Amino acid sequence: MLEPQLLDDNSLIAESKSSKEQLEAELADARLLHRLSIELIQEDGTAGLYKKIVEAAVALMRSQYASMQMLYPDPGNIGKLKLLASSGFSPEAEKFWEWVYKHTGSSCGAALRAEQRVVIPNFATCEFMQDMPTLPIFLSAGIYAAQSTPLYSRSGKLLGMISTHWSQPHTPPERHLNLLDILARQAADLIERSQTADALRESEEELRALANQLEEKVSDRTRELQRSNEDLLQFAHVASHDLKEPVRKIKTFGLRLQDALDRQTIENCKVYTEKILESANRMASMIEGVLTYSSLNAVDQRIETVNLNEIIDEIKCDLELLMQQKNAVIECNTLPCIEGIQVLIHQLLYNLVNNSLKFAKQHEAPVIKISAETQMIESSPYAKLMVSDNGIGFDSVHNAEIFNTFTRLHSKTKYDGTGLGLSLARKIVQRHHGTIEAFGEKNQGATFIITLPMKQPH
Amino acid sequence: MTPCRTRFLLADDDVDDLSLFCEAVCGIAPMMECLTVENGYELFDLLSNEDISRPDLIFLDINMPSMNGWECLKKLRISPTYNVIPAIIYSTSSAKKDIDMAYNLGASLFLTKPEDFRELCSILEILAKNPPDSLLGGLNQFQNIKLN
């Protein structure tokens, strides 16, 4: 009777010893999880956290390898898994397992397919693995068993996978799997948190880009407003001063006409009428000029490649009659192509050539020379255009003021025009981020040097 | 009343204004003379020409090519020879800043070019006939006369 008793005692002792060991192991696992939870709260870098989780998985599951993956959902498809961290993987293995699809022959591929935990106790005998090309890879790496547990967000969205792998056939006990589920919960929270942070960062970046765009728009608008404000001021000046002159003359000669008609002294009436019409025409062309000047900003701003040689040909065509009358010659070297607004570049060169023709010497046929060279200014390519003539020129003290609106250096009786041609030219050059300079000498002709960037900012 | 100022000089690049001015001056009395130049350089060329006797009054347009009215006025006022000749700014402008500028530079009068020819005639006649010690008497009634 004793023996069985003893036996029983022994087995009881053995049993209590093993349950004590088991309790201690469970306690150690619980402590590991607890420690991990604290570390997860304290750790800042997400990469470091992922590494800690896979190491904890190895410890909890008594496995030799572990990995953690994040799901990249595809539209209309469950998506693919990207390796976030691994434990025990060689660099080659990490590279090989970087992406896993639902057709991939592995426990995680199967778990992605099934959307639930998949345990493979033995790769060698696992039925679905037999046709898979990955089977020899597992076996030659010495991996015989694996489990993959899906990571779900608290709202039930699949976020990723946590897997452990063993170097022998192995069926993980329920107890280990339960602990793994707690770890999986933490891993899922972590992924969700980092995804939210990523989304936040992305939307922050989008907001910043939007703010920058807005800022740019505002400064563009401000520049535009400043420009149109300047135009308005200019217009006010024109209206109050320069346009007054033809109006005054219309009134003066109108009154004289009236007076002559009253007195029936008809002989002067024709002269007065002519003067009135002349002044009205002058006024009309000044208004036209002001309108062109102020509508420059509104011109279709499409920047294209402008072939300056073609522009000069067009201008020769436009001014053919005047050139024939004056026996004028344009000597032009090969000019470059630059970026700019076609109609404005045409207007610019037209005004300069027209100016040279207008201010030609009375008894000398006009010769207009146009040449170009390219040069680098602050490591950007620029085209330097020179337009020079053999006309009446102007005193060099006027080099700068010649570009001001309604500045006239020559009597308007001998040389007609609105006094806007060169102002317009300067405005066009400024519009193209370039510069224009005038050099004159009395009776020695004039030279205009225009420097324009080859490329316009887009 | 006979004029005591008979030689008027106008510097202006506008031919219409020159011819209106001369017509008005010559209409005052038969002995009146009107000299014209188109810019400042011509003005000083004419003044320094010893064959031509000095004008009694100089009228200056502001907006002239080469040397404008302001530069002429400055040169006239600093010249010991010419600063005795009264200089009148004769312009389309009626802007306050131009009027101030004129008197600051030593102009005797600022006259906005009248629209009505008859008014121009009246003003020029008064300027011609006023006694030597009083140039501006009787001009207050005209709107185009801008006093300091």
Interface residues (C-beta under 8 A of the other chain):
Chain A: S240 H241 K244 E245 R248 K249 K251 T252 L255 R256 D259 K275 D395 R408 L409 H410 S411 K412 T413
Chain B: D13 D14 V15 D16 L20 E38 N39 N63 P65 S66 T92 S93 A95 K113 P114 E115 D116 F117 R118
